[in-house]
Amino acid sequence: MNDTVAKVRLIGLPTDSHSSFLRGAAAAPPLIRAAFHSEHGNMATECGLEIGHSLFVDDAGDLPLDETPGDVKRIHDAAAATARDGLVPIFLGGDHMVTNPVVSGLASVHGPLNILHFDAHPDLYDDFDGDPLSHASPFARIMEQGSAQRLVQVGIRTLNQHCRAQAQRFGVEMVEMRHFDAATVPIPDAPLYVSIDLDALDPAFAPGVSHHEPGGLSVRDVLTVLQRVETPIVGADVVEYNPSRDIHGVTAVVAAKLVKELAALAAKGDAWG
C-alpha cells in the first residue's frame, strides 16, 4: 500500500426513522457493502487506483443506531472522529436525514464545508410533516446552522414553491434536471463533501429507491460530474437505497460503483491528477 494515498473509512448508517412515504433504507448498508465486495467485478476505479492495492479502505461496519434522538449525536460523533483520525468517511445510508449530522460533525473539524449534492429533490423543507429532521429537510438544517458555506444541487426535478423560496433564502446553486449539462455543473472548492441520493438517478438506472422520479440522471452523468472534481473530498454519502424496491440487486451495484469512485476522489491530489 502506498502510504501517501488518502485512506477512506466506510461507515454504515442503518436508519430510516425520518423517512416519508416508505421506509426500508435502514436495510441498505449491508447490501451495498456486499455489492462492493462481490466477485462479480474487481476493485479498480476508473482513474486506475485499486482499492486494497493503491487505495486503502477501512470498513468500520454499521453504527449501532436505534431510532432514538441519540442517533443524531452518534452520527455526528462518528463523522468528527473519522476526520480527527485523518481519514475520509464515506457513509452508506440510510435515509437522507443522516447528511445533516454527518456534515455537522465534519464541519466541527474542517470548518464550514462546500457541498456537491445529487438528488431529484432539494431536501430544503423547513419542516416536513412536523419533522424538522425529516429526510426532506437536511439541507435546510445544514445551511441554517452554518455547517456549509456553499451548496450546489444537481438533478433537481421536483422543485415546489416552498423549496424554491428556501433555495433563494440560503443562496443554493441549483442545476435543475431540465438544464443539466455535465460540463457546466459548478464544482465547489475544498473542503468538499459529496452527497448522492440514489433517486437523483432515473429509475431505469436505480429502481431501488422509495421515491421514483422519472427523467433523471444516468450513472454516467453522475460519474462525469464527479470526474471533474479537482480537489480531494473530505467525506461523502450514498443514501436512500431501499432494497425492498430493487430489481435483481441492480441499485446496490450502482451504489457500490459510486462508493468506489468516491473513494478514488478521496485520494485525488495525492495519487493522480
Summary of the structure (lengths in Angstrom):
residues: 273
radius of gyration: 16.7
end to end distance: 18.8
largest distance: 50.7
contacts: 1011
relative contact order: 0.20
helix: 36%
strand: 21%
